[in-house]
Amino acid sequence: MEQAIKILYVEDDPSSEVLVRRVLESEGFQVITTADGLSAIEIAKQESPDLILMDINISGLDGYEVTTRLRTIEGLRQVPVVAVTAATLQGDRERALAAGCIGYISKPIDVDGFPSQVRSFLCGNREEIESPEEKAEYLVEYSHRLVDRLEEKIRELEKSNTELQRLDKMKTDFIVIAGHELRTPITAIYGYAQILEYNSELPGSVQEVGSPRYIVDRMVEATWRLNRVIGDILNVALIDADKLDLSKEPVVLKSLVYKVLEDIERSGSDRKLDFRIKGLEELPSVMGDSTRLYEAMWNVITNAVKYTPDGGRIWIIGRQIENTVQIAVQDSGIGIQPDDQERIFDRFYVLHDTNLHRSSKTAFKGGGLGVGLAVARGIIEGHGGRIWVESEGHDEERLPGSTFHILLPIGNVST
């Protein structure tokens, strides 16, 4: 029978852990060990031990607190917990019993007598605080101690939270300043490269690899892409800090979507995707920031491009629903698992294997920073709208596709 008896030993001193485990295993017991209170609770839930030996002075939740927590968990309330501790001052035994332990064994253990002590507790032996008045006194003391520990932990958390907020603000400020510093030279490079690109006397063509015009065209494209990356990083920082400024004006969504499609084509994507537009002509204007809404649409549509195989179809459908407009971006791509359909809007969340990362935003399963949809959601919600996705799931053979829905309030647009 002893071979089936499972004992959980909670001990953060390696030498004590090794000694107790060897003594008990030599007697045929199965011993599971852990070094901290939180993991002890989780292991106890998973393993359902027959007995728990609890060191009192462990990190995080101490042995008293772990025992009290175990007494509230269904299935573990009746599991005997015995304190095995070097805390041997007057009252330590009574405090352990008040916290919910049924016994108390002092360290260093008596190697010869220890197995017999363990068996006695397994057979139902229980230690008690002799006097009811004394028991009530220790329970009150223990309650006060728990309140003091709780107050201490709350103050530590508040201090940590204040420090995290300070560091987060420093991070946001740094990203914003760095973004602006980077954009200044990039804007100059982009502008001069465009001047060269529009110079009719520039020799070669964009198809002639190595020619001056080909090189300048690649410079323009690379600079434009770099500017977009910096823009996404800036937007994430501003959205997180709730500092995304929006300049409201009437926005024609049809023109905005067509501009996105032109820029996708301009980015060099030649994947023979079939874009189909429906209902955009009938949409009313919305009050919004045209630059920000372009960024949101760009990120949603390029996401559809990224996960739709070559030759696939992407529908962009618009309709008015009372005082809102809805744009649906529906692709014939690989789809999204249900568990990922909310997480893809979290910043830095990526579905593809980062070891296979590519910088292109329009290549099939191409790369990205994992911030595009987070930026889109921040911008859409900043306009008082909503964005969500529907998909049957992920399947690279059946290609169930995904549909991203964008809902925007029309606002007060004079007609």
Summary of the structure (lengths in Angstrom):
residues: 415
radius of gyration: 32.5
end to end distance: 85.7
largest distance: 103.2
contacts: 1253
relative contact order: 0.07
helix: 47%
strand: 16%
